[in-house]
Amino acid sequence: MQFISLVLIRLIQTIFVIWVVVSIVFVVARIFGNPEAALLPPFDTTEADYEKVRERLGIDKPLYTQYGIFLSDAVQGDLGYSFIRAGAAIDIVADKILPTVKLTAAGLVVAIGLGIPLGILAALTRGSAYDWLARLIAVFGQATPSFWLGLMLIFFLAVRVDWFPTAGAEGFRALVLPAVSLGLLSAAGFMRLTRSGMIDVMNTDFIRTARAKGLNERTVIVRHALRHAMIPVATILGLELGTLIAGSVIIEVVFSWPGLGRLMIESILKDDFPTVQAGVAVIALSIAMGNLLVDISYRFIDPRIQAAEL
């Protein structure tokens, strides 16, 4: 029951966070946005023309009235209709979710697949050339902006040697450069945490006991040391998931990736309020659910952790 209560509390927190984030976007967009200007020609346009467009878009009413209508519709799953595209905003966003999930998952694979093994190697060979190389890669990953790395990868590996396509989402080769650009920063964080966690764990009594029992070194490292060292890594995983989702917005623009991030940028530039709100809601939900899954994973990584401690 305690575990179920934890999940319910986290779900309530998720709903609250999404409501706050979308509400902030709603207010800011309507205070600073000007969608009617994007829908009307720049010349020979009268104030009456602007009023007609505002009335058609439903933004001619007071802000509190617009907000009330928005909340009433949102509770029923209706986040409005796009100002510049045909169809409901949530449907337009849903069409772009799969490419973004694909890119984010690939970036996470790069981050985990590069960061954790490097962290283990650096910890087990502390002070060696391997350790220094791994730490150098971590510093490079944390100091390099993802968009700049993406541009450099395009220039050297797509333009100069033509190993990968410069843009698009067709095939596995098109996924490699965006995934590396997106995942390197998170890989650096995973590497540093894994290294420090492994160094701490390898000096504990239970590791010495496991070795004294005659267990081979691989079993000691994988089944005992690594499992305990993964607690801080799992903690940061939820934060890094948010970083990856947010970073995909820029990476999708750099690589012309047809995902949610690129859609959001286009919608922001054209003041398409409903599409921006729907996109923000989906992103906030993804990050919140990712953090919930991380909280749940603690119990499987280390059974000693109880729900009350999460």
CORVEN-V351453 format. One line per field, one symbol per residue. ss: DSSP state (2 for helix, 1 for strand, 0 for the rest). phi: phi as a letter, one per 30 degrees, with the letter a starting at -180 (. if undefined). burial: I if it has 9 or more other ideal C-beta (glycine too) atoms within 8 Angstrom, else O. Layout:
ss=???
phi=???
burial=???
//
This chain:
ss=0222222222222222222222222222222200222220000000222222222220000022222222222220000010000001222222222222222222222222222222222222000022222222222222200222222222222222000000000000222222222222222222222222222222002222222200002222222222222222222222222222222222222200000222222222200022222222222222222222222222222000002220
phi=.ddddedddddddddddddddddddedddddcdbddddccddbhccdddddddddddicddedddedddddddddciccjcedcbdkddddddddcdeeddddddddddddddcddedddddddceidddddddddddddddccddddddddddddccddchdbddajbcidddddddddddddddedddddddddddddddcddddddddddjdddddddddcddddddedddddddddddddddddddddddchddcddddddddddchdeeddddddddddddddddddddeddedddbdddceddd
burial=OOOOIIIOOIIOIIOOIIOOIIIOIIIOIIOOOOIIOIOIOOOOOOOOIIIOIIOOIOIOOOOOOIIOIIOOIIOOOOIIOIIOOOOIIIOIIOOIIOIIOIIIOIIIIIIIOIIIOIIIIIIIIOOOOIIOOIIOIIIIIIOIOIIOIIIOIIIIIIOOOOOIIOOIIOOOOIIIIIIIIIIIIIIIIIIIIIIIIIIIIIOIOOIOOIIOOOIOOOIIIIOIIIIIIIIIIIIIIIIIIIIIIOIIIIIIIIIIIIIIIIIIIIIIOIIIIIIIIIIIIIIIIIIIIIIIIIIIIIIOIIOOIOIOOO
//
